Amino acid sequence: VGIAASFPATQEKVYCFLEFQNVSAGAAVSVVWTPGANEVGKVPLTIKPFSKFRTWAYKSIGGMKGDWKVEVVDASGAVLKSGTFKVE
């Protein structure tokens, strides 16, 4: 619940909340989950062309301890936003 920089290894899932504004029709992004240097998940999302659009993605972390990175990338692979957290 809420925004956190670290999670216990017993946490089942971690969520990434996304909000977009003034998106063109057919826009697509992916949420990429990376513990350490190895990508373990990529969730493709199609963004609705509304003045404001919200969605989310989650990753089952299954006790995978360490430093994590989550990135929102566009169709060309450019990073739009990123965040980090730790599983302890």
PyMOL commands that set and color helices and strands:
alter all, ss='L'
color gray80, all
select strands_A, chain A and resi 6-7+13-21+28-35+41-46+52-60+66-74+79-87
alter strands_A, ss='S'
color yellow, strands_A
deselect
rebuild
show_as cartoon
